[in-house]
Amino acid sequence: MSTSTFSNNELQLFKSIEGKIVDKVFIYFWVNNFNVNDKLELIVNFEMLFTDQSHIHINLNEECTEISITKTFELEAQNKELELEFQSKIKIVPINASQTKMWQDVIGKKVEQVLLSSNETGYLNDACIIHFSENEHRTIGLSPLDGLILDYYEE
């Protein structure tokens, strides 16, 4: 379990999405093609786009130990760096997940609240629960072996 906490800027970004209506959802997979018989894919970034043209990214750090929230994700720069280091065997691939079973029910819904766990030092950067209008909830967490974990949340 993480003992690191979100920064004040990250907390403000989480707060800023409350009240916004979801337009699209993108998931960014880190794809390792070193072994063609055993391709490895991890979710390293989750992007929500809103009807007001704003968006946020929830990112996984390289060690798979923390998540962060940002306004930008430099996909092209990340892929250039990976291409140089790994000769195109590793890349990040975005997928529009808006019509997948998990995310189609939140398209057009308002972000009501973002919940974070906390301890005596602040809000832990290991997971979040996003409450949408009409009783839709999703959780975003992390796994050292599986990357970001996106799932339904039931109270």
N, C-alpha and C positions, 0 to 999 in steps of 0.2 A: 504494500500500500504506500502511496506517495506521501511524503511529508513536505514536499514543495508546495508553494501556494501561488495562486494567480496574482499578477501585479494589479495595481490600481487601474492602469490603462485597460487591462483585459477585463476587469470587473465592469468598467464603464462600457466597454463594447458589448458585453452580455446584456447589461441594462438597456443599451441603445436599441436592441432588437425587439424588446418587449413592445407590443402594440403594432408591429409590422406584419404585413400579410405575405405569406410565402408564395413565390411565383415559380421557382424551380429549385431542384436539388441536384448537385453533382457530387460524385464520389470519385476520389483519385486513388487509383491502385498503384502500388510499387510492385512491378513485375520483374522477377528474376528468371531469366532464360538461360542460365549457365548450364543447367541440366535439362535438356529438351524432354526427357521422360518424366521429370518431376518439377514442373514449373511452380514457382512459389509466388503467391500474390498476397500482399498486405494492404489494408486501407491505411493511407498515411494522411489523408486530408478529406474533410467534409465541407462542402460549400452550400450555403443557403442564399439564394437570390430572392429579393423582395420586390413587390410591385412598385415601390418608389425608386427602383433602379439601384438601391444599395445592396450590399452583400457582406457576408462574413465567412471566414474560413476557420474551422477547428482543425488544428494540426497535431501531428504526433512527432515528438522529437526523435532523433536518430537512435537513442538507446531504448526507445519504447517505454519510457518511464514517466513521461509527462505529456499533457496536452496543453495547447495554447490556443488563443483566439486572436486572429488578426484580420485586417481589412483586405490584405493582399496575399497571394501565393504566387510565386514566380515560377510557374511551370516550365516555361522555355529555358530559363536559366538553370533550373534544377536538372532538366534533362540533358542540357549541354554538359554540365558538370559530370553527370553519371556516364554520359557517352565517352567523355575523355578518360575517365577513371576505369570504366568497365567495358570499353569497346562495344557499346550498344547491347550488352547482355542484360543490363538493368535499365529500366525506364519507368516513368510515371505516366499512367494512362488515365485520362478523365472519362467518366461515364455519366451520361445524363440519367439519373435515377428517378426522375420525377414521376414516371409511370410504373415504377416497380410496386409490387404489392405493399411494401413497407412504407413508401413515401407518397403514393398517390392520394392517400387520405388526408395528408396535411397541406397539399397544394390548395391555395385559396383560403387557408385558415390563418388566423391571427396568432402570433406568438404571445401567449398570455403571461408566461413567467419562465424564468430559467432558475433552476434550483441547483445549489452546489453544496457539497459537504464541507465541514469546517472543523478546525481544532483551535487551540489557544493562539496559534500564530497567524491564522487567516483562513481563506477558502482554498481547499485542496484542489490541485490541478490534475486529478486522476479521473474525473467523471463529471457529467452534468446531466440533468433531466430537463427536457424542454416540454413545457405544457403548452399545447395549442388549444384554440377554441374548439368547442363541440367535443370536449372530453378526449382528445387525442394526446398521447404522451409518447415521447421517445427518449431513450437514454443513449448517451455516448460515453463510452469508457475506454479502457485500454487493456491490452494483454501483451506481455513481453514477447510472446510467440506469434500472436495473431494480429498485431497492430491495433487500430481503432476498432472498437466493437460497437456496432450500431444495432439497437434492438428496440422492441416495443417495451413500454413501461406500464405496469398495472399497479394501481395503489392497493 
